[in-house]
Amino acid sequence: MVTAGAHGAEHKYLAVRAYLTELVAGELAVGDAVPSERSLTEKFGVSRMTVRQAVDALVTEGVLERVQGRGTFVAPPRADFEMRLTTFGEEARRRGLTPGADVLEAGTRPAPPHVAEALDCEPATPMHHVVRLRTTDGNPMSVEESWIPVHLVPGLLDDGVPESLYGALRAHGLDPTWGEETITAADGTDEERERLQMRGTHAVMRAARRTFGGEAPLMYSRACYRGDRYSVFVPLREARPTIVPRTTGTPRAGRVFEGSPR
């Protein structure tokens, strides 16, 4: 048994955390169970609360995941996407991950009021509507819903859903050049959690985005990301004047940025 005094009282939590981190890095594979709280308590001579604190930290970081009634397991690696105006596939491959997409819904629908407002068009304007489950290395990452005005790309879905909606827009001379996005934290719905195969957590990140080509809105999209497998990397610069001035008209959905994957 490793005694608490060997590490000092202030290092109990760090010792357990470091041990689990080393196990994940060197001995365990994704889906393997980690030692139980009882065994860790005995091994390090610490309280169960201290062990739980160390495990909780690694669950929050996405290193471990809890499955109710079964235990704690090594989690799939968290995807760290940078805020960039690239496709989901491009950004995933840049991170060394294999992207995938399952089409859940696809067709033409009239724009609901919130979509019409976001795209500066009349309510019920015909829209291409696509809902996809996005994956990396076969693991569900997000459910994405996209709306594109039919008049911009009339035959967008004639041959099925394109691998990249941004790529399809570019192929029609509509280059996405900038966007704005709002990201919020929330609990996933039962349907979202089922689609994303979420077991140990309810936390999701929701993103609502407008994509522009010049001054013209091209696409409105909403996404629900697994909170335990997704993080956002945001490069920071020194303060500078706002790129796009706010107006008294339709409020922007979020701040100007260099994009995250679609």
C-alpha positions in Angstrom: 0.0 0.0 0.0 1.2 3.5 -0.8 0.8 5.6 2.4 -0.5 9.1 2.4 2.6 10.3 4.1 4.7 9.3 1.2 3.2 12.0 -0.9 2.4 14.5 1.8 -1.2 15.3 2.7 -1.4 18.1 0.1 -0.5 15.6 -2.7 -3.0 12.9 -2.0 -5.4 14.0 -4.8 -2.5 14.6 -7.3 -1.0 11.2 -6.6 -4.2 9.4 -7.4 -4.8 11.5 -10.5 -1.3 11.0 -11.8 -1.6 7.2 -11.3 -4.8 7.0 -13.3 -3.4 9.3 -16.0 -0.4 7.0 -16.3 -2.6 3.9 -16.5 -4.7 5.5 -19.3 -1.5 6.6 -21.2 0.4 3.4 -20.9 -1.6 0.3 -20.0 -5.4 0.8 -20.7 -7.3 1.1 -23.9 -10.5 3.0 -24.8 -13.4 1.2 -23.0 -11.2 -0.5 -20.4 -12.3 -0.2 -16.8 -10.1 1.7 -14.3 -9.5 0.5 -10.8 -12.5 0.8 -8.4 -12.7 3.6 -5.8 -12.3 1.0 -3.1 -9.1 -0.4 -4.5 -7.6 3.1 -5.0 -8.6 4.0 -1.5 -6.7 1.0 -0.2 -3.7 1.4 -2.5 -3.1 5.1 -1.6 -4.4 5.1 2.0 -6.7 8.0 1.3 -10.4 8.7 1.7 -12.9 7.8 -0.9 -13.7 11.5 -1.2 -10.1 12.1 -2.3 -10.3 9.3 -4.8 -13.6 10.6 -6.2 -12.2 14.1 -6.6 -9.3 12.7 -8.7 -11.7 10.6 -10.8 -14.2 13.5 -11.2 -11.4 15.7 -12.5 -10.4 13.2 -15.2 -14.1 12.7 -16.1 -14.5 16.5 -16.6 -11.4 16.5 -18.8 -12.8 13.7 -21.0 -10.1 11.2 -20.0 -12.5 8.9 -18.2 -16.3 8.4 -18.5 -18.7 7.0 -15.9 -21.4 4.5 -16.9 -24.2 4.3 -14.4 -24.4 0.9 -12.7 -21.2 -0.4 -14.4 -18.2 1.7 -13.4 -15.7 4.1 -14.8 -13.9 3.5 -18.1 -11.3 5.1 -20.4 -13.1 7.5 -22.6 -12.5 8.0 -26.4 -10.1 10.9 -27.0 -11.7 14.3 -26.9 -11.7 16.2 -30.3 -10.2 19.6 -29.9 -11.4 21.8 -32.8 -10.1 25.2 -33.5 -12.5 28.0 -34.3 -12.0 28.1 -38.1 -14.2 28.4 -41.2 -13.4 24.9 -42.5 -15.5 21.8 -43.0 -16.0 19.2 -40.3 -14.1 16.7 -42.4 -11.1 19.0 -43.0 -10.8 19.9 -39.4 -11.1 16.3 -38.2 -8.4 15.1 -40.6 -6.2 18.0 -39.5 -6.4 16.6 -36.0 -5.6 13.1 -37.2 -9.2 11.8 -36.9 -11.3 10.0 -39.5 -14.5 12.0 -40.1 -17.9 10.4 -40.9 -21.5 11.5 -41.4 -24.9 9.7 -41.2 -27.7 11.5 -42.8 -30.8 11.5 -40.5 -33.0 13.8 -42.5 -32.7 15.6 -45.9 -35.2 17.4 -48.0 -36.8 20.8 -48.9 -38.9 22.6 -46.3 -40.3 26.1 -45.8 -38.1 28.2 -43.5 -39.4 28.4 -39.9 -39.5 32.0 -38.5 -36.2 31.7 -36.7 -34.4 30.4 -39.8 -36.0 33.1 -42.0 -34.8 35.8 -39.6 -31.3 34.4 -39.4 -31.0 34.3 -43.3 -32.8 37.7 -43.9 -35.5 36.2 -46.0 -39.3 35.9 -45.9 -40.9 33.2 -43.6 -41.7 30.0 -45.5 -39.0 30.6 -48.1 -38.0 27.2 -49.6 -34.9 25.8 -47.8 -32.7 22.8 -48.2 -32.8 21.1 -44.8 -30.2 18.5 -43.7 -29.8 16.8 -40.3 -26.6 14.7 -39.9 -24.9 12.7 -37.2 -21.2 13.7 -37.3 -18.6 11.2 -36.1 -14.8 11.0 -35.7 -13.1 7.5 -35.7 -16.6 6.1 -35.6 -17.6 7.9 -32.4 -20.7 10.1 -32.4 -19.6 13.7 -31.9 -22.5 16.0 -32.8 -26.0 16.3 -34.4 -26.0 19.1 -37.0 -29.0 20.7 -38.6 -28.4 23.0 -41.7 -30.6 25.3 -43.7 -29.6 26.7 -47.1 -32.0 28.8 -49.3 -33.1 26.7 -52.3 -32.7 29.6 -54.7 -28.9 29.8 -54.0 -28.3 26.2 -55.0 -31.4 24.7 -56.6 -30.1 21.2 -57.2 -28.1 20.8 -54.0 -29.7 17.5 -52.9 -30.5 16.0 -56.3 -27.8 13.4 -55.9 -28.0 13.0 -52.2 -26.4 15.1 -49.4 -23.0 16.3 -50.4 -20.1 15.3 -48.2 -19.4 18.9 -47.5 -22.1 21.6 -47.7 -19.4 24.3 -47.7 -17.7 22.5 -50.6 -21.1 22.4 -52.5 -21.5 26.1 -52.0 -18.0 26.8 -53.2 -18.7 24.6 -56.3 -21.5 27.0 -57.2 -19.4 30.1 -56.8 -20.6 30.9 -53.2 -17.5 31.1 -51.1 -18.2 31.1 -47.3 -15.9 33.9 -46.1 -16.9 34.6 -42.5 -19.5 33.6 -39.9 -20.8 34.3 -36.4 -21.7 31.8 -33.8 -23.2 31.5 -30.4 -22.2 28.6 -28.1 -24.1 27.6 -25.0 -24.0 24.8 -22.5 -27.1 22.7 -21.8 -28.5 19.3 -20.9 -29.1 17.1 -24.0 -32.6 15.9 -24.8 -33.5 12.2 -24.6 -33.3 12.1 -28.5 -30.0 13.9 -28.6 -28.5 11.6 -26.0 -29.7 8.5 -27.8 -28.3 9.6 -31.1 -25.0 10.6 -29.5 -24.8 7.4 -27.5 -24.3 9.4 -24.3 -24.3 7.3 -21.1 -22.4 9.0 -18.2 -23.3 12.6 -18.8 -26.2 14.8 -20.0 -24.0 17.8 -20.8 -23.9 19.1 -24.4 -22.7 22.2 -26.2 -25.1 23.9 -28.5 -23.9 26.1 -31.4 -26.0 28.3 -33.6 -24.2 29.8 -36.7 -24.8 32.0 -39.6 -22.4 31.6 -42.5 -21.8 34.5 -45.0 -20.3 35.0 -48.4 -19.4 38.7 -48.4 -22.6 40.4 -47.1 -25.0 37.6 -48.2 -26.1 35.0 -45.7 -25.6 31.5 -47.2 -26.5 29.0 -44.4 -27.9 28.8 -40.9 -27.0 25.8 -38.8 -27.4 24.5 -35.3 -25.4 21.8 -33.7 -25.5 19.8 -30.5 -22.0 18.5 -29.4 -21.2 15.9 -26.8 -19.8 17.9 -23.8 -17.5 15.0 -22.9 -15.9 14.6 -26.3 -15.7 18.1 -27.7 -13.7 21.2 -26.8 -13.2 24.4 -28.6 -9.8 26.0 -29.1 -9.9 29.8 -29.6 -6.8 31.7 -30.6 -6.7 35.1 -28.9 -5.2 38.4 -30.2 -4.8 41.8 -28.9 -7.9 43.9 -28.9 -8.9 45.6 -32.2 -11.9 47.4 -33.6 -14.9 45.2 -34.3 -14.7 43.9 -37.9 -18.5 44.0 -38.5 -20.3 47.0 -36.9 -23.5 46.2 -35.1 -26.6 47.7 -36.6 -30.0 48.6 -35.2 -31.6 46.0 -37.5 -31.6 42.2 -37.0 -29.3 41.4 -34.0 -26.3 39.2 -34.7 -26.4 35.6 -33.4 -23.0 35.8 -31.8 -19.6 37.4 -32.2 -17.5 37.4 -35.4 -14.9 34.6 -35.5 -12.8 32.6 -37.9 -15.1 29.7 -37.8 -15.5 26.2 -36.5 -16.1 23.1 -38.6 -19.1 22.4 -40.8 
